[in-house]
Amino acid sequence: MKALSQAEARRIALAAQGFDARHRAAKPTWSALARTMARLHLLQIDSVNVLVRSHYLPLFSRLGNYDRSALDRRTLEDKNRHVFECWAHEASLVPMDLHPLMRWRMHRARAGDGIYHAMDRFTRDEAPFLKRTLNFVEKNGPTRVREVPDGGKGEGGWWGWSKGKMALETLFDHGLVTTARRDGFERIYDLQERVIPGDVLARETPPERKTFRQLMAMAGEALGIGTEIDLRDYFRLPVAEAKTALADCLADGSLLEVRVDGWKSVAYLHRDARRPRQAGGIALLSPFDPLVWNRDRAERLFSFHYRIELYTPQKKRKFGYYVLPFLHHDRMAGRLCLKADRENSALLVNAAHHEADADAADTARALAPELRLMADWLELADVKVARSGNLAATLRKLS
């Protein structure tokens, strides 16, 4: 079994994720965005908008100041859209070509074996209402939750959904409806066949075993290197099926078994993974970026203990409400609590911390231009750094 150092594994992972030390283009093209999405296979969606919706950030981290409206058009406006929404890692934007590989989850959900037990119960207990809701969408076209007849009102909070919301989300889980467009962040639903191109829907659905083998290999391609759990987590594959898929990938040579110094578990290297002498970049990362969304893997790769503190009571937060890791070359050098103050046109750095092994001055010199670039990308005039955090004083002098 081949042995790799942690530094080699880190460079492999960074290069696979698009952080290969190349300079960003001044004006990233749609082709660059499409290539990056093809590399990542998905962009995770999240409702938090304290800075910007999370699915925009991975492209900014890798490409810089791109046009967000170009992604919007190809996501929700163009008839020949490039991506669609479905459950993948979590709710995600996924390239249209992967639609056949996403159907396994839809088919299982229709059979009452989905990822969310609440939806499975709703499928069983509210079958007539579910059918009426589907008929309503079929007859009336793009549908908002409040338009569902007898849909009721939500109770607030996670899963405090109205009956109408639960019906539409269950149909979404089943793959019978999908996102036609969004109004702000409100999902507007329509029949899948009126949104997904006909030639895509006509493509054959692979058998599940083949699907899981392909998804496991794609996870390895996107991550470069990872444990069985890392690979399985990328598309949230079921445990038993993922183990079979891993064995299939080892048999066909798409994944290779390796050992990484300091890792307790066996690792798997994608056969096409690059092994560069240098990799990394300068980037602020979304909490939902594939490079760090698996917190255990981030700790193994970067010795970086990272937890999102959105749902932590304020008094117990250590670094802030919405904290982005800062990648400096091939390590995580800091973390920043950021907020877009749109009313006053300012990017607020509510707290700035550097890691114990990172030099404050070097980190601040690399970070200040990145904050300015992010402010420009978000069309904010100023960058304002508060006094909180061990990097704040140094960063304030440069901002």
N, C-alpha and C positions, 0 to 999 in steps of 0.2 A: 504494500500500500504506500503510495507516494506521500511524503510529508511536506507540508508548507508552513512557513512562518506566519505569525499573525500579520506582519507587514505585507507579505505577499497576498494573503487572503483579503486584506483590506484594499489593496490596489486592484485586485481582481473584481471585488464588489463595486468599487467606485467606477471603474471603467465600464462594467456591465450596465450600470445605472446612468451612464452618460456623463459622468464626471471624469473626463479623461485629460484634463489639464489643457484643453484647447481654448483659444480665445473665443469669446462670444462674438457673433455678428452684430453690427450696429443696429440693423433692422432685420430681425429674424423673419424669414419667409414662411408662408403656409407649408411649404414642403418640409422645412425644418421642424415645424410643429408636428406634422404628420409622422415624420421619421421618429421623433421622440416618443410620441404616443405608441407607435408600433414597437419601439424598444421596451417601453414600460408595460404595454398590454392593457393598462387601465389607469384611470385617474379617479381616486376616491372622492366621493361627494360628501360634504358635511354642511349643516345648516348654519353654523356659527359664522357671523359676518363682522366680527369686531375689527378685522383687518381687511380681508377680502375672502370670498368663498374659496374653500380649500383646493378645489380642483384646478384653479388657475395657478396656484403657487408652484407645483413641480415643474411646469414649463418655464416659469420665470427663473427658478433656481438654476436651470440648465441652459436657458437660452437668453435670459436678460429681458430687455424692454420690448416685448412683443405686443401685438395688437390683440387685446382680449376679445374685441368684437369679431375678429376672424374666427376664433374658436366658437363663439356663440353662434355665428352663422352656420358653421359646419356641424354644430351640435343640435340646434333647435329650430333653425329657420330654413335652411336649404332643403329642397325636395330631395336632392341627392346628398343627404347628410353623411358625414364621415363616421360618426359615432352614434351610439344609442345608450340608453340607460337600462341597467339591470342590476341584480345582486351578483357581485363577483367576489371581491375581497369583503367589502361592505357594499352599500349602494355606490355604484360606480358608472363612469363613462367608459365604454368599451368600444374599440374599433369595430366597425360593422362586419368586417370579415370574420370576426370571432363569434358571430351570432349562433352558428350551429353548435359550437362548443359550450355555449351557455344554456342550451336547452335542457340539459340533464336536470338542472335545479328546478326549472319551470315544470317539467314533466313530473318530477317527484312531488312538487308542491300540489299539483292538481290531484295527485293520488293520495294526498293527506300526509305526505312524508316530507314536509318542507323543513326549512331551517328554523322557523318560528312556530312554536307550538300554539301560540294564540291564534295565528292565521289558520293552522290546521283545524283547531276547534271551530273557528268561524266557518270554515269550509263545510264542516259536518253539520253544525247547528243552524246555520243561516243559509242553507242551500237555496231556498226559494228567493230570499232577498238578494243573494248574490246573482242569481239568474236574472231577476228584474233589473238589477243595476247594469248588468252587461247588455241587456236589451235596450236600456235607456241610452247607453253610450252608442250602441249600434245605430239607433234611430236618430239621435240628436247630435252626434259628432263630438268634437272636443269638449270635455266636461270638467267643470270644477267641482270640488267636494260639496260646496254649498248648493249646487244644482241637483244633487241626487235626491229624488223624491223620498220623503220619510227618512231622511238620513240622520236627523237628530242633530244635537250639538255636542261638541267635545267637552271633556271635563278638565282639560288643561294637563300639562305634564306629559312625559313619555308614556305612550300607550293610553293616554287619556283621550283617544281618538273618538270621534263620532262614529255612529254606525255606518254612515255614508263613506267616511274616510277609510274605515276598516274594510269595507267592501271593495273600494277602488284599489287599495293597497294589496288586498288579497288577490284581486284579478291581475294586478301588476306582478305579483309574486308568481302567479300561474302562467304569466306570459301571454295572457289574453288581451290585456291592454298595456300600453306603454306611454311614455311621456311624449306628447305631441309638441308641447312647448312649455315654457315657464313664464309666469308673470311675476317679476321679482324672483322669489324662490318658490312660489306656489306652483306645484306640479299640475298641469292640465292634461288630462288623460284622453286617449283615443284608442280605437281598436288597433292592434299590432299591425294588421294588414294594411291599414291606411297610413302607417308611419314608416315601417320597415320596407325597403324596396322589394318588389315581387321576386326579383332574381335571387335575393338573399334568402327569402323565406322558402324558395323552391330548392335550395341546396339540401342535400341529404343530411340527416341527423346521424352522426356516427354512433356506433354502439358505445355504451357507457365505458367499457374497459378501454377502448381506443381513445375516447374523450379524456379520461383521467390520465392516460399515458401522455397524451399531447399536452395537457395542462400542466402536468408535473414537469415535463421537459421545458415548457415555456417559462415556468417559474424559475427553473434552473438557468435558463437563458437570461431572464431579467435580473436575477440576483447574482449570477456568475458563480457563486459558491454558497452553500448553505447546508444546514442539517436537514434531516427528514421533516422535522416540524417546521423549519423555515420554509421549505418548499411547499409543504401542504398548506401552510397558512396563507400563501400568496393568493390563491383562489378559494380558500376556505373549503378544502376538499374533505370528505368524510374519511375517518382514520383508516378503516380497513381497506377501502378502495385505494387510498393514497399509498398504502404499503404495497399493494399489488402493483400499482402504477410505477412505484419506485423500482421494484424488481424488474418490471418490463423495460424501464429506461436503462437499467444496468445491463440487461440482456442485449438490448439493441445498440448500446454504446453511446447513447445521448448524454448519459451521466456517468461519471467516473468516481469511484470511491477513493477518498483521500483522508489524510489526517492533518489537522491544523494544531500547531503548538498551543496548548492552553485550553483547547476545546474539549469538553468531557465527552461529547458525542461525535460519532463519525460524521464527516462532511462529504458533500457530493459536489463535484466540479462539472460544469457543463463543458461538453467536448469542444465547443467553439469559443469558450471564454478566453479573452485576451489576458495575457500576463505581463502588463507593462512595467517598465522600470519606474515610471512615475504616473501618478493618477491623482485626481482630486480637483479642487477648484476653490472659488470663493463664492459662497452661497448661503443665504438664509433659507431654511427648510421648513416646510409645513409640518405640523405635528402628524399629519397624515401622509407624509411622503414615504414611498416604499423603502427608502434608505433607512428610515428610523421608525416606521410604524410598528415593527416587531421590536419592542423595547429590549428583550433579552438579546436579540441578535446585535442591536446597536451597542449593547454593553460588551459583547464578545469582540466585536470588530474594532470599537473605538475606545473601550474602557470608559464609556460615557453612560452614566446612570441618568435616565431621562423618563420623566412621567409628566403627562399632561395634567394641569392643575385646574382645569375649567370647573370641575365639579367638587373641588376641595374647598371647604369653608375658608373664607378670606384669611382668618387669623392663622390658619394652618399652612397657607401657601408659602413656599420657600422662595420661588423665583417669579411668580406672577400669574395672571389669569390666562393669557394666551401667549405662550412662550415658544419661540422658534429657535432651534439649534443653529449655530453658526459654524459652517464648514470652512476651515482655513487650510488650504492645501489638502493633506490627507488625514486630518484629524478634526475632531470637534473642539473648537477653541473657546466657545462661549455660548451664551443663550440670552435672548432678549425678549422681554415682554412688550409687544407692539400693539398699537391701536391706530386705526385711521380716523382722525378727527375731521370728518368731511365738512362739518359746518365751518370750521376755522381753517380748512385746507392745510392740515398739518399731519405729518407722520409722527406719532408720539412714541418715544422710547420710554416707557414707564419704569423699566428697570433694565440694567445691563450688567451682566456677569461674565467674567472670563473664567476658564477652568484653571485649576491649581497649577497644571503643567504648562500653561500658555502665558506668554509674555504680554502684559497689558498693553504696552506701547505698540508692539507688532500687531496685536489683535485689533486695536483701535484704528491703526492706519489702514488695515485691510477692510475693516468694517464700515468706516465712514463713507467711502464712495459707494458701497453696496446699499447703504441706507438712502443715499441721495438718488441712486438709480431706482430703488423701489418707490420712493416718493414721486419721481417723474413718471414711472409706470402707472401709479395710482392717480396721477394728475393732482398731486398735492404740492403746495408751494414750499412748505417748510419742513425741516426735520427738527424736532424739539426733544432734547434728551433730559430726562429728570435726573435727580441726584441719587436715586436708589441703585445699589449694586456696586460691586468692587471694580467694575470697569467704567462706571458712569463719569467720574471726574476726568479720566483720560479721554474718553470719547467726547465729552462736552467741549473740550478744547479744540477738537477737529471738526465739529458739526456746526 
